[in-house]
Amino acid sequence: MTTTATTGLQLRSLVTPNGELEISLQQFDIADPGADEVVIQVTATPINPSDLGLLFGMADLTTAKLSGTTERPIVTSAIPEAAMKAMQGRVGVSMPVGNEGAGVVVRAGSSPQAQALLGRTVAMVGGAMYTQFRTAKVAQCVPLPEGASAADGASIFVNPMTALSMTDAMRREGHSALVHTAAASNLGQMLNRICIKDGINLVNIVRNAEQEALLRDMGAKYICNSSAPDFVEDLTNKLAETGATIAFDAIGGGTLISQIFSCMEVAINRKAKAYSGYGSNTLKQVYVYGALDTGPTVLKRNFGFAFSLNGWLLTPYLAKIGVEAMQAMQARVLAELKTTFASHYSREISLAAALQPSEIAIYAQRTTGTKFLINPSLPA
């Protein structure tokens, strides 16, 4: 498969000097690929929570206004004056968006490795994926298994590798079970399937009864509803049963992290043989990898001194564990692409539709069941 197209459209995010965020579709020339490069016609790229920070910055989306044309819409939103101080490094810089995606190689460089990918459906990570065409190094491309579509492989990196890294960190750091918040998300469902397959006890924290039922139908054994009146007691009991002392939190703000620490401490002390005013000696670890709540993280210090609260980013973790471990994870993702690591999307939209305020209002919520897939090949 080849293309005669010489130009394409790419979604870009710009912070203007007058305090506005501008999201638009910009036309670009498709350059001939170098010897070890290919041109991918992108047909599937997910809107991940990790994409939204770059896409929207700190703009107030309730002020979003639409202009431009049907094919080339422009969305502008006001950025609060206080937030502009943190956005100064972005002022005047038009930035491409989209961490990962997949499509068909329509042009290939002269090297044998590049030519071998011509016509193949490949996935890649590396940014600038909200585009009709993406030039990439051969080394960046992951050929998908026979029968796998671009939609199957669009989310091959961020969620699967994050979920696998969570269980990897659990083992490397000497824990035997783990806790996950916002557990009904696409990533949470993947983590649940991994833990069932690998025999790992996973305590899933969700926010409502519907999410609780969803995970139970998927075979999850330990589920806690944070909106239930007996949440703290229920979480403590499940932590005592599983022995989970490491948690990965997608929420960030509020008191949930503090509740997890406190419940871990109570669960640990149920087996304590002596009292200590400093708390238990068992390390309680929480990693924050998301920001569904951007408010302050509140800790009520009733869980002793053996605790650690850290931020979590996938790329530095993969760099720390090394290429061999990362490649082993990627091989597993490919082998279980349509089972353990299957992604589900609530809607498939075009590049132009991704700039419609009505669509933004849905996918910017970052709530379970609102994961969108952009197909840049769709008409406006």
N, C-alpha and C positions, 0 to 999 in steps of 0.2 A: 504494500500500500504506500503510495506517495501522494504529495499534494503540490499543486501549482501556486498555492497562495503565497503572496509576498508580504502581506501585512496581517496583523491580528490585533485583538483587543485584550487589554490587561487591566484588572482592577487595581487602583492605587489609592492610597490614603495620604492626605496632606494636611498639615497644621499650618494655617495662614498667620501672618503677623498680626492681623486684626482680631485674633482670638476665636477663629472658627476651624472646625474640622470639615474638610471637603473630601468626599469619596466620589470617584468618577471612573469611567472607563476610558483609557487612553490608547490610542492607536500606536503601534510600533512596527518597525520593519523586521521581518524574519531573516536573520543573517544565515549565510551558508554555514553548516556545521564544520568544525575543525576535524582533523583526522580521527581523533578519538572522542568525537561528540555525535549526538543524535538530536533530532528535532521531534518532540513528542506532541501529537495533537491531543490535548487534555480533554477527557470526556467525563471525568469524575474526580472531584476534590471536596473533601468534607469541611464543614465549618465546625472546627473544634473550639472549646473554650480557650485554648491557648492561642487561637487566631484572633479572638475578639479584642484582646488588649491592644494589638497593633492596628487592627482595623478601626476601632473606635477611640482609642486613647482614653482620655478622661472627659470626653464630650458628654453633654447633657442631651441624650437622645430624645427626650420629650420635646426638644426644640427643632427636631429634624424637619427640613424643608426640601421639597423635590423641585428640580428644574431640569434644563437640558431637553433631550428628545427621548422618544421611546427606545431607540437603539443605543443612545449615549446619555443615560440619565446622570444627574449630578445631585448628590445629597449633601446638604450643609447643616451642621449643628453647632450650637454655641458651646464654647468651652468656658467653664467658670473661671473667673479671674484668678482665684487662688490656685486652681489646677494648672494654669498656664506656666507657672514657675517650674513645675516638674516636666513640662513639655517643651522647654526651650530648645533642647537638642534636636527636636523634630521640626522646628519652624522653617518653612520654606523647602523642606525635603520631601519630595513625592516618593512614597514607599510602596513597593509591591507587597502583596499579602498572600497568605496560604502556605501552610507548612508542608503539606503532603498531597499526593494525588496520583492519578494513573491515566493512561491513554495508550494510543498506538504510535509507534515510531514511524514517521512518514518521510523522514530524510535521515541519511546516515553518512558519516565521514568515511574516509578512504580506508581506515584500518580494518583488518578482518573482524575484530571484535565489534566495531560499530556496524559493519555490514551484516553481521549475524543477527543483529537486533531489528533490521528493517522489516516492518510488517508485524513485529511482535507487540503484544500488549505488555506494558511494563509499568511498574510502580516506582515512585521516587520520593525522596524527602530532600529538602534543601531550600525551601522558601519560594516565593513568587509563583505559586501554583494556581492562583485565581486568574487564569489566562487561557487563551485559546491555543497557543503554541508555547512550548517551553523547551529551550535548548539546554541540554545537560551532558555532562561527562558520562561516558559508558560506565565508569565505576559507580556512579550515582544510581544507576538503573537496576531494578530487580525484576527480571523476567517472571511473569506470573505462570503458574502451572497450566497445563492444557485444560481448556474448558472454563477457566476463571475469567470473568469479565473485569473491565476497568472498575466497575462499582464494587466488585468483590475485593479488589486490591487497593482501593483508594485510601483506606484507613489501615494500611499494613504496618505503619510504624508507630505513631504516637500512642494510641491506646494499647495495642498488643504489647509493645515493648515496655510501656510503663507498667502494665499489669504483671508481666513476667519479672520486671526489675523489682517489684514489691516483694514477690515471693523469694527472689534471689537475695535481696537484702535481709529478709527475715532469717534465712538460713545462715548467711555469712556473719550476721551479728549475734547468732546464738539464740534466737527466739524459736518457739515451736508452733505458734499460731498467731494470727493477726486480726486486726480490726480495720474495717473500711467504712468511711462515711459517704453519704450520697450514693449508696451502694446499688441503687436501681438504674444508674446511668449505663450507657453503652460500655464504658470501661468497667463499671462494677459488675455487669453481667458477665463480661469476659473473665474477670478475676474470680467470680464465683465458679465458672466452668473449669478454670485452671485448678482451683483448690479442690473441687470434687474429683477431678481426674487424677490429681497428684496426692490425694489423701491428706490435705491440709485443713485444719479447722479454721474457719473464717467466720468472724462475727460481723454481720452486715447491719449497719445502722441506716435506716430509711426515715422518711418524714411523714408518711401517711399509710393508711391501711391498704390502699391500692398497690403501692410499691411493695408492701409486705407480701401481698398475695402473688404479685408477679414473681418475686424471687422464690417464694415457696413452691410455686408451680415449676420452677426451674430446678428444684431439688435442693435449695439452700436449707441447711439445718438450723443455723443460729441467726435469727433476725430480731432486731430491736427497733421499735417504733419510737422515735424521739418525741413525738407528740402525745404519746400515751401517758396517762397519769402515773403508771408504775415503771416508767422508763429506767430510772436509776436503779431500782431493785432488779429489774429484768436484766439490764446490762451487767450489773455486778455478778449475778448468778451465772450468766453465760461466760463471763471472763473467768470466774472460778472454775467452771467446768472445762473450758478449753485451755486455760493457762496462757491466754494471749497477753503479751506485754509489749507489743509494737502495733502502732496504728498509723494509717495513712489517711489524712484528712483533706477533703476537697472543699470544705466550707471556709475555713480560715478565721473569720470573725465570730464574735459571740462567746458563749460559755461552754460550748460542746466539748472543746479540747479539755477544759478544766474538769468537766464531768467524767470524761474518759480516764484522765489521770486519777481522779478520786476513786472511781469504781475499780480501777486496776489495783490501787493501794489496798482498798478494803478486801478485794478478792485474794490478794497475796497474803494479807494478815490473817485470813481465816486458817491458814496453816502455820502461822508463826508460833514458835515455842517460847518466845520471850518478848517483852515489850521494849520498844526503843522510842524515846522522845524525838528522834530524828527520822522516824519512819523506817520502812523496810530497807534492806540492802539490795533488793532486786531492781534493776534499772527498768524504768518505764519510759518508752520511746514513742514520741509522736512526730511524724513528718507531715508538714503542710505542703501540699502540691497544687492547691487550687485556691480560688478566691470568690466563691459563690456569695459570701458575705464579706464585703469590703470594709466593714466596721472594725473597731478595735477587738483584739483577742484578749479576753478577760480570764485571768487565772486566779482562782481562789485557793490560796496555798494551804490546802489541807491534805496533801498527799506526800509529805516527806521531802527529802532532799535528793533521792535517787531517781531523778527524772531528766529527760533531755527533750527539748523542743527545737526542731530544725526545719528550715525550708528544704524543699525537694525539687530538683530539676532533672529531667531524664538524661539529657546529653552529657552533663558532667558525670553522672553515675556510670553511664556506659563507657566513658573515657577512663574512669577509675578501674573498672573491672577488666578492661582490655578487649582487643579485637576478637580473640578466640571465643570468649564468653558471649560477646555480642553476636557473632556469627552463628553460634549455637542457638541463640534465641530466635534469630531471624529464620533459620532453617526450620525450627519448630512452627513458627507462624505460617510459613508456606505450606508445611505438611498438614496443618489443621486449619487452613484458611476458611473453609466453609463450615467448620464445626465450632471448635473452641473459640476461634478468633473472628467469627462472623460478625459483621456490623449491620445495624438496622437503622434506617433513616425514615423520618416522618414525612419528608418531602424532597423531591428533586426539582431544582429551579435553575433558570438560566443566569448568566452573569448580570444581565440587566435587571432581572427580578430580584437579585440579591441586594439591589440598591433601592428597592421599593420600601418606603417607611412601614407599610403594613406587614411586610415580611420581616424586616428588621425587628419590629416590635415583638415578633414571636421568637426568632432564633437568638436574639440578644438576651433573652431571659435566662439562658443556660439551664433550663429545667429539663427534667427527665421527659422523654418523648418528643423533644423539639430539636432533634439533631437533623440538620439539613445537609443535602448533598448538592453541590453546584455542578452542573454539566455545561461547560462553556460552549459546547457545540449546539446547544438548543437555541432556537431563535428567540429574540426579545419578546 
